[in-house]
């Protein structure tokens, strides 16, 4: 099936002072009293949320004010919006029944249809590259299955996988020269290594229930949970080969990186609520203010709104509001420079950056630099800010992949990843 590429617009604000994490609080936003097992938020419209509870998928399109049941009857173990085609969503069912498998929605969760039957399905992973590829993880010795045609056909993908009981999956950008994908099993983490087969990583031999990170895998985080004092958040800085503990936390259930900043990571626990780090796991703090249920099963955050974090608990869905925002500004120095750009686009298409400049910056120069995944400089242009709103355009490369755009001006520097897809 051919999809029309969606474009994501995100505004970034650069301040003249360091970023400060603001205090926040949890609010119950729906499904009160229900044991919510899985949750995800629409990548472009954060008011649309899908959650699984009591063998039913629930959907809200107004941020949790009202919820509707989705006619599916799917007790989903995992819910995932497609990272590139955000109105496509997936639900994973694996309870040992003939209805187990991967279900797909093409209308942002209004309805689901079976994509492929898999007994004891546990997880799904949608790599951005190569396009059209998908992975499914199966428990009960099912291993990993792969599709290269958006789920129409599947084949076994478990060569040398030492533990066929797969409970989580994760992938990073393959052009980074790194190992990918990753399979979390009941006895640790495996990576797809040289020779095109699975290799056991140097990780603790505990069940890996969740993995997260950014597209280039630096770093990667994993939640290992075996009901022991070795449980916790583990971190790899060499693309999943070696893992070291970042925070011991017994009965951990989920780990989630901020979609726009992988140094900010959240972790959930089945009895102790939620913790977070803003420095890549060096320090962790609890964020349980007004969280009515510390038994948290899953976490979610939209890349279009990182000021809200959602938690699926045993008694409902909670939302953590970082208001007045993750970034705060000194009241006496409210000068700021804002950039709006696309984070996903197609090869060879025109690309524009809109700069919103404060008073006094007219006539100032900015330097735009575009590099590929290897660091090779492709574009370097000096431009001049002409007004409060100035737009700069250039043509994107004709090769798909991950690129990095850097903007330098007035002593400030900003970098962001661009995902360039085939037409």
N, C-alpha and C positions, 0 to 999 in steps of 0.2 A: 504494500500500500504506500502510495506517495503522499507525503505530508507537505503542507505549506509551512515553511520555517517561520516560527514566531520570533518577534524581536522583543527583547527585554530592555527597558529603560530604567536606569538607576542613577540617582543623584548622589554625588559624593561631595562632602564638605571638608575643606582643609582649613584648619585653624592655626593661628599664630602661637597657640599655647598647647601643651601636652593634653592628650585625651584623658578624661576622667570618667570612670565607671560610675553611673548614677545608681542610687538605691532604687529598688523596685518592690513590687508586692504581687502576690498571686490572687486571682479572682476566679471563682467557679463560674464557667460560662455555659454549662449544659450537661445533659445526660446524668443528672444528679441521681446517685444511688446505683448507677450501672457500673459493672466492672469493664472498663475500657481497656482493651488489649493492645490496640494499634491506632496510630494517628499519623496524618500527613496534611500539609498545607499547600494550596495551589502556589506554584512558583511565581506567578505574575499577579494573581488576585488573592491576597491574603485573607479576604473575607470568606473564601470558599475553603472549607475544612472537611475532611473525611475521617471518620472514626469507626472502629469496630467494637461492638459490645453485644453480649448475649446472642451470638449467632446472627447478628444483623449489622449491616453497614449503615451509619447515620451520616447525614450531610447537612451542612449549613452554608448559606451564601451571604450571611450578614454578620459574620464574625462570632456566631454563637448565640445570637438573640433568639433564634428559633432553629429547630432541627427537624429534618424529615427522614423517614426511613427509606432506604434504597431497596427496591424490590429485587432482592438477590438471594436471601437466605444463606449468605456466606459468612461463616465464622472466621474472619480473616486473621491470620497470624501476622501479616504485614500488609501495609498499604503504602503505595509509592506513586507519586506523580512523575511523569516522564520529564527528564531534565531539559529536553529540547522542545518537545511538543506538549506544552503544559496542560492542554485539555484532555490528554490521554492519561489515564490512571490505571493502576494494576492492584489487584487484591490477591493475596496468596492464601489458599486454604489447604491445610494439611492435618487432618484429624483421623486418618486411617479409613476413610470412606471412599466409595466409588466416585464421589463428586470432587475429590481432592484435585487441585491443580492451580493454574494461573488464570485468573479472570481479568478481563480488560474492559475499560470504559473509554469511549471516544467522545463523551460529552461532559467531561469534568466531574464524573461520578454520579450523574443522574441515573444511569443504569449500567449493568455489567453483563457481559457474555463470556462464556468459556473461551479461552485462547488455546489452552492445551491441558489435558488431564495428566496429572503427576501424582502418584501415591505418596503421601507424607511430604508434600511440598512445604518448605519452610521459608524460603527467601527468593528474591529476585533482584538482579542488578542490571542496570541499563547504562553501559559505557557510552559516553558521548562519541568516542572514536574507538573502532571504526563504526560508522553510522549503520544502523540496522541490526547491530549485534545485541544479543540479550543472553543472560545467564540465569539458570534456575538451580537452586540448591534443594536437595532432598535429604531427609533424615531416613532412619531405618535402612541403612546401607544403599540408599539411592544415588549418592554421589552428586556430581555436577553435570548439568545438561546445558547445551549451547545452541543458539539459533543465530543465523547470519542473515535472515530475511524477515526481521521484525516479528518473530514468533510464529511464522507460518509452518516451519518445519524445525525439528530439534534432533540433536544427536548427542551421544554420550561424550563427556569432556572430563574424564576422570583418570587419565593415564598417570600411573604412579601415585595416585592419591592414597596415602596410607590409612586414612580414616574416611570411609564412605558416608559417615553420618554428618552431613553438612547442615549447619544451622544459621550461617550468615555468609554474605558475600560482599565484596568491595572491589572497585577498580579505579585505576588512575590513568592519566594520559600515556599511551604506549610509546609515543615518540620521544619521551623524556629519557629513553635508554634505561628505563627501570623495569622491574618485574611487575607484571599485572596479568590477570586479576589475582584476588586473594580469596581463599576459602576458609571460613571459620568452622572448625569441626568440634566434636566432643572431646578431642584430645589435643587441641591446639590449632595453630594457624599454618596454612600452606600457601605458597606463592607459585605462580606459573613461571618457571625458570628456564634457563638455557636448555636447549634440546627439546623444547616444547613438551614438557611434562611437569607435574606438580612436585614441589620440593618442600620438605618440612622446614619451617623457620625455627630459629632459636628462640622459642617462646615457652612459657610455662605450659605444661600439659593439662590445661584446664579447658572446659568448653568456652569457645569464643562466641558470645551471643550478639555482638554488634561491633562494627568498624566504621570509621569516619575519617575525613581529611579533605584536602583540596585536590584539584585535578592533577597536580604534579606530584602529589604524594610526599610532601615535605612540610610537616611530618605526617604520619598516620597514627591514629589512636585505635585501641581495641578494648572492649569490655570483656574480661575473662571472669567467668562465674562458675565455680564448682562447689559453692557452699563451704569454702575454707578460708583461712586467714590469708591465703595468697590471692584471693579475689581482688579485683580492682581495675583501674585504668592503666593500660600499658601503652608505651609509645615507641615508635620506630622512626629513626632518622636516616635509615639506609634502605628505604623502599621495601620494608617488610622482612628483611633478612634476620635482623636481630631486634629483640624487644626488651625494654626495661620498664620496671614499674614506675609510674608517675604518682599514683596514689592508691594505697591499699583501701579497699572498700568491699566488705563482704556482702554478697547477694546483689551485686550490681546487675542492672537489667539493660541499660542502653547508654550509648555515648554518641554525641552529636556535635559537630563543628559548626560554628557560625559560617554560613555559606559565603560570606564576603571577607572573612578573616579567620584563618585556621588557627591562629594563636588563641582565639576565644573558643573554649570547648565546654560543653555541658555533659554531665553524667547523671543518670537516674539510678535509684536503688529501690528494692522491694520493701524497704522498711525505714529508710533514713532520708527520703526525699530527694533533693537535687543539689548538686554542687557545680561550681563553675571555676574556670581559670581564664585569665586574660593575658597570660604570659607563656603560653605553650606548655602548661602543665608544671611549671616550677612551683606555683602556689595554687591552692584550691580553697574555696570558701563555700559555706552553705548559703543557699538562697531559698529558705523555707518560710519566709514571712507570709502568714495567712494561707499557707498551703494546708488545706483541710484534711488531706490524706497523704501520708508520707510513703504509701505503697504505690510507687510510680512504675508503670510498665513500659512506657515509650515516651519519646520526646520528638518535637517537630518545630521547624522554623522556616518561613518563606524567605527566599533570597531577595524578594522585593520589599520586605519589612522585617528587618533584624532587630526592631525594638520590641518585638513580642516573641515569647517562647511559650510553646504549648506542651502540656503534660497530660498523658493518659493515665489516670489513676484507677484504683479499684472502686471508687465511688464517683466518677465523673471526669469531665475535662476541665482543666484549669489553664488560665493564661497568665503569664508573668509579664508585666508591663515595666519596661526599663525607663518609663517617662520620668523626667522630661527628655529622655534620650540617652543612648549609650555614650554619646559625645556631648559634653557640656562646654559652654563658652564663658569666659570671664566676663562678668557684667560690665566691666570698665573697658573691655577691648572686644567690641562686637564686630570687628572687621573680619570678613570671611570671603573666601573664593570658592565658588561652586562650579562643578563640572558635571554635565549630563551627557552620557554616552551609551551606546548599545553594548551589551556584553555578549550577544550572539548575533552573527550575521553570516552572509554567504560569500563564497569566493568571488573576487573580482568586482564586488558591488561597491558603489559609492559609500563612503563612511564619513560621518560627521560628528564633530564634538562641539557642544555648545558651552561656552564659558560665561558665567555670570560674575561680573567683577564689581567690587564695592567702589565707592567714591574714591577718587585719587589714583586709580590704577589705569585710567585711560592713557594710552601711549606706551604702556609698559610692554616689554617683550616677554614672550613665553617660548619655551623650547619643547616641541613635540617629537618624541622618539618612539619608533616601533621596532621591536626585536622579536626574533623567532625563539623557539624553545631552547636553542643552543646558545642564545645570547647574541647571535649575529644581527647587526644593525641593518634594518631594511629601509627605514625612513628616518630622516632627521631634518626637521624644518623649524626655522625661527618665524614666529608670527607676532603680530602686534595687536593688543587689545584696543579696539576702536570705540567701544561703547559699553554700556552696562550689560548688554547681551551680544556676544560675538560668536559666530559660527565658523568653524574651520572644517574643510572637507579634503579627503584624499581617497584614492582607490585602494581597496584591500588586496592582499596577495591572492594569487590564483591557485594556491595550494592550501588545502584544508589543514587545520591543526590549531595549536594553542600559540597565541602571540601575546606580547606584553607591551602595553602602551604606557609611556612615562611622560608626565607633564611637569616642567620645572618653571617656576616663576617666583620672584620676590622672596627668595630664600626658602620656598616651599617645594616639596617634591611629592608626586603622587604616581603610583603605578597600579595598573589593573590588568587582569587577564582578559583576553578576547578569545572567544570560541568562534572559529571560522569554519563553516560547513560547506560541503559540496552543494551545488545548485540542484 
